[in-house]
Structures are given as structure tokens and as C-alpha cells.
């Protein structure tokens, strides 16, 4: 994986994720020309798995995303925020795109309840923060009891609001334990629900309660894949190793992905990520945890020798 010529999996946020809004002051969204160039580069680099986050309802229904991704042969998934899903009503423009999964982001946002029409969405995901533990647990339990078939718990992206308030919003071990304790009974009652957990500390807490996240059977995670298997493209068209590792590489244009993946900057980054942090020396779980989220650890400590805030020890 560390010798790939381009990322296997790309997340391209068409609009800033709701959890990261408002974005940084002055942050702009790419215009249609740049979005076309981003889509063309993703197609050209033969990305296998693409998630497009938060496309505008009008542009999605109007074919702008389909036009940007003309010729894409990989597996496509979409992440929608509730306003977009509600605005689309009964129309399902992703069917024309061939999207395999459409995730509804049910992260609690300012107390606004999820519209009734969206309460039985099959694929849901949410971001846990230190400030939303009880609400997020209630949203997940509601989705599972409402019939969701798959649940995804990714790491928080480090953009906009989450970047500005990173130390306040990063869930600490007590938050992870509380959340896991609140959601475990509902998940245990529906073992057929596919549980995808990228957040390492949550993964450990859920496993400790007898749950088995999808694709992550013992002995555990393979470690951080930022800048090797993974890439992130923000709504302004800037390429990053991951949404949780805010080190900008370059603006996406022709050849950007292969150039970045062959370049010295990412080679050095991959070496740092592959090295077990000093703080983990002697930890019996180091071989599987690999220091937790390297992006958050680097952002909070300004170096590579600390654990991520998802370390539960
Ligand atoms: S920086 Fe690494 S560990 Fe953190 S979310 Fe990205 S891929 Fe995962």
C-alpha cells in the first residue's frame, strides 16, 4: 500500500461537511470548471473507491456531479446532509450515477430533529464530538431501531469549525466510553447491522462490549493510511493526505494525484506515519493501534511522537 502510485480511496467533499461549518474565513468552494478538473483527475488516476460528500441537491439532481465524474469506473458512494436529502424528496438522482451507498449524516446539529421522512435511511453516519455524546448516541440508537442496515463512525475532519475548536471538540476517553455504553445495547440487539468504525478509540470501546465492527476482525486496524491508500479533496479543490490530517499538498489539476503520490513530501509523511510514536513505546496494543489517529495527533502536538486523542489508555 505504501508504494501505491495513486490513492485507492478518495473522499471529495463537494461542500464542507456540516460538522465543519462554517468553514475557515475566506474559504471558497470550487467553481464548476475546477470541479470538472477534480473529477477528471479522479477518473484519470483510476481511484477505486470514491466518496463524494455533501453535493448540493440542485447540482446533484441537475447532473453536475455526473458530468464531473464522466468515465469513473470505481465504486462511488455519497454522503448527504439531511437538508439535501429532504430537498431531494422522493427523487433519487444517485441511481443514475450508479452510487452503491448513500450515507445520511445524522450528526446532531443544533438540536434540529431529523425530518420524519429521513428516519429510516439505510446507511447512516455520524461524527462524535466531546460536545454531542448523548445526542449522538440517541441519533445512532434511533437510526438502528428505525431499521438502518449500516452505521459508520468516522474520525472528525479537521476543517472549519472543528479545526478552530479542535481541543474542545476532540472526544476524550471518557466520552468514548460513555457513547459506547449508550449505543452498545441497540447495536447488540441488531447484530446484522454493518458497523464501520474508523475512530480507533471507539472501535476498542465497542469491541470491549462484544461488538465486532465490519472488516476489522482481530487483530485490529492496519494503521493510518493517510497519504498512502487515502486522500482527501476539500471543497476548494485542495488535496490532503486525509480529512483529519490538515497538511495541504496542492490544488487538484491534471496529474496531481500521481505527482503527489510519487513525490518526496508524501514519502516522508508515510515514513513518519509508519513509525510507532515514542509515546506508545512498550504499549502492548501498539502493533494494532499504531498510535491512533496520526492526523489529530500531529495537529494537536505539532509532531509525530504523541498518540492521537483516540488513545483510551
Ligand atoms: S489521519 Fe490516519 S488515522 Fe486519522 S482519520 Fe486519517 S487515515 Fe485515519
Boltz pocket constraint, residues with backbone or C-beta under 6 A from the ligand:
constraints:
  - pocket:
      binder: B
      contacts: [[A, 155], [A, 198], [A, 223], [A, 224], [A, 225], [A, 226], [A, 230], [A, 241], [A, 242], [A, 243], [A, 244], [A, 245], [A, 292], [A, 293], [A, 294], [A, 295], [A, 296]]
      max_distance: 6.0
